[in-house]
Amino acid sequence: MEFQGKWIRPKADLGDICPVFRKEWKKEEETEKAELLITAVGVYEARLNGVRVGDYVLAPGWTSYRTRLQYQVYDITELLKEDNCLEITVGKGWARSPMPGFVENEEKRQRQAQPCGVFAELYLTDSRGNRTVIGTDGSWQYAESPVRFSEIYDGEWYDAQVRPIQWQNAVVFEKPCDNLIPQEGEKICEKERVRAKRVFVTPAGETVVDFGQEVTGYVEFTVDARAGQEVRILHGEVLDAEGNFYRENYREAKAQLRYICREGVQTWHPVLTFFGFRYLKLEEFPGEAKPEQFTAIAVYSDLRQTGRLRCGVPELNRLFSNIFWGQRGNFLDVPTDCPQRDERLGWTGDAEVFVKTASYNFDVEKFFIKWLHDLAADQYENGAVGHVVPDYLQNSTPSAAWGDAATICPWQIYQTYGSQKVLADQFESMKKWVDYITHATDTPNLWTGGTHYGDWLGLDAPSGSYKGSSREELIASAFYAHSTQLVIRAGHVLGEDVTEYEALYQAIVAAFRAAYPEYRTQTEYTVAVWFGLAEHPQKSADELAELVKKDGCQLRTGFVGTPFLLHVLSSYGHADLAYTLLLRREYPSWLYPVTKGATTIWEHWDGIMEDGGFWSADMNSFNHYAYGSVADWIYEEAAGIRPLEPGFAQAQVAPKPDRRLGWLEASIETRHGLVRSRWEYQDGGIRYEIEAEMPVSVVIDGTKRQVPAGSYIFWGSEK
């Protein structure tokens, strides 16, 4: 696309104050259509004649800006008047905020040093189809906006008394346009609105607002104030053991709002930043604060919910809700680890362990295609994949299971949605990742050497370590095999020659079995069996079950083992033990955080410990979705729904019920229609309801039936 506009910036550095740019023009009588193309270095809000343009929040979104900067195009025809004034306010956003807060590197310094910039083009089309283009140039003006500060980690400061004055001409500066791309991902927008449940005073005398649910987004408040009075708000996720406001786990992120009031009743929320929070501490607030004055607005990518889970155990229903809310809170243009502290990065490991659950819960095909394009763009020349995408850590030494997002995520998106495009787009990236391991390893056909996260946060970790006790090189070699196998499968789908990788895979399997004939931990057993590397999988799965029982029927796995543990148990005849782990209420378990009031998934099973204390202050997120990957086990094993062909062109429903749930219902809206599975224990047996809008293979009590689309009731025996 040929652009006529130029990048513009303020003539003088405004410091923390966000500039507002403007362009005025008169509407010609013959103008029939008007469109606005816009992007920025930072994030922007555009208003035409005082009315917000579009409903996109935090545009232009977050991509690998060096190679891929999205622009948005809005139809603004209905907003036109005879005299028009377009205003664009630009904040630091992901591009110029000090991200990540805990790392200093040259790339970060260069990002922060960038000038605030905006690029826009107005397209005015008349009745004859003639188009006039008004692009950003030196005739556009800028001034100080009412947004006195805005940044991703520290929040926003808005002065409602400020009106832009002293307009000056903007300055054109050199910045290439060859990295500009049309909007590719789902737009970010406002979604659920959660009203405050209560306003209360803590034992420490603090006034706190509780929404009853952790959300990612921002608060909208209404206040009746005198001009110059202030609102100061801090955000938090939890209360401490005494019931006081707690925010040490935000680390260096201030997560603060400051609002200078105008005269009278006014309603406001920030527009150039976001927060992860359940609680607000009102440091200053005119008048007596009441719940009806506060609404939390959830902000995330515009994803359509496709999965639903319900059962007869209230705590499990809360867990299901927490998983969905955790995904909402962390699928804000990039699959982030957490939405609150001075991090909020696109960790590849979190994404790959959760991608299956993510794709069943919501339609994330477009979301992941965009993010995977960024992964390929940021992939190092030697094939290494950074720990986060976009790669703000600039660590060229990858970790097993994290870098494997390059193969696991595209394959899963293909499996769930059936389109080969994601494989075609990512195939070279997938091969480059496997080739990197092949050339980087110290031992042919295994992955030895390097630096890895291992079984991150494994519960069997030695004292003082964040890594579990599983051997890092066993995990790395297992993922090496798995990624190689996925390259082979993708190659077969695409009709590519993968004979080289087929030979490599056989060599890896043989080397793995020779190097690791025995397994020591729950995670070692799990990955060896789940990735098809165990020479005697049934025997190994049985030994895993015995180890779990020996450990007191509790999981001891971390980020690597947890997503697959229940799958291995139930696939090899130990579904009852898998349910025991799922239903465990004591620490460590999925339900322990529920007993502590969790409304999203925690980073640590004991983020809040049994005595009410905290795991730590330095790394303790209460909205960290990775362990929510257990939901894909609910869909596929407990409810029995899985695709037999990519995209669910054909599906299987083979439930594995357990009386302790009473009943379970799960459904997924697929590319080929709805699949719903429900089972309920009744006197004399189990009643199954199966509904599908495509042919399904139904397995009840070991008997397989191939049935066409429709609704069915089956009865099974209680074993």
Number of C-alpha atoms within 10 A of each C-alpha: 8 6 13 12 17 22 24 28 27 23 15 10 11 13 9 14 20 25 27 25 28 23 19 15 12 11 15 13 9 12 18 15 17 21 16 21 16 23 26 28 24 26 29 26 23 22 16 19 16 12 11 15 19 15 13 21 22 26 26 25 30 23 26 21 19 12 15 19 22 22 19 19 17 15 14 17 15 9 15 17 14 9 11 16 15 21 23 23 25 28 32 27 26 24 25 22 21 22 24 18 16 11 12 13 12 9 13 20 14 10 18 17 12 13 17 23 26 24 21 24 21 22 20 22 19 16 11 9 11 11 15 14 16 16 22 26 22 16 16 19 24 26 23 20 23 21 24 20 22 27 26 28 28 22 23 23 23 24 18 18 14 14 11 14 10 9 14 17 18 23 20 20 16 8 12 10 17 12 13 17 15 15 17 19 22 20 22 21 21 17 15 15 15 17 19 22 16 15 22 16 14 15 11 10 10 14 20 24 24 23 21 16 20 26 32 26 29 23 25 16 17 16 20 16 19 14 13 14 15 19 20 17 22 22 27 26 24 22 17 13 14 11 13 18 26 18 23 16 22 24 18 15 20 18 26 20 23 20 25 19 24 18 13 10 11 13 12 14 18 19 18 25 22 29 25 26 28 21 27 25 25 19 16 15 18 15 9 8 19 15 16 13 14 24 20 25 21 23 25 27 25 22 21 11 17 17 22 18 21 17 18 15 15 11 17 19 15 19 24 23 17 24 28 25 22 28 27 26 30 27 28 28 24 26 29 23 27 28 28 32 27 22 23 22 22 25 23 27 23 23 25 25 28 22 25 22 25 30 23 22 25 20 22 25 22 15 21 25 21 19 23 24 20 21 26 23 21 24 22 18 11 14 24 25 32 24 25 25 28 26 23 21 19 19 15 16 15 22 22 27 28 25 27 26 26 29 27 23 25 27 26 21 27 18 20 24 23 21 15 17 14 24 25 15 15 22 22 14 24 25 22 23 28 27 17 17 25 17 13 17 16 13 12 15 21 25 26 18 13 16 13 18 20 26 27 21 21 25 20 20 18 11 8 6 12 17 22 26 24 25 16 24 18 21 25 26 25 27 24 25 25 25 26 27 20 20 28 21 17 25 19 12 12 14 9 13 11 17 11 9 19 16 10 18 21 15 15 23 23 15 16 22 14 11 12 15 9 13 18 13 19 27 30 24 26 27 24 26 25 20 16 14 20 23 16 10 18 16 13 20 26 17 15 25 24 15 19 20 13 10 12 10 16 21 27 24 26 26 25 28 27 24 25 22 27 24 22 26 24 20 14 16 14 17 20 16 19 24 21 15 20 18 18 16 16 13 16 17 18 24 21 22 27 20 14 14 13 23 25 29 27 26 21 23 21 20 21 24 16 14 7 15 13 15 17 14 13 12 15 22 25 27 30 24 31 26 22 25 23 24 23 24 21 24 26 20 21 27 24 22 27 24 20 15 14 20 20 26 19 18 25 23 28 24 23 19 25 20 15 13 17 15 20 22 21 21 23 24 21 23 16 17 14 17 27 22 24 23 27 21 20 13 8 10 13 22 18 22 16 22 19 25 19 20 18 27 20 21 16 18 13 9 8 13 13 12 14 13 16 13 13 13 11 12 16 15 11 14 9
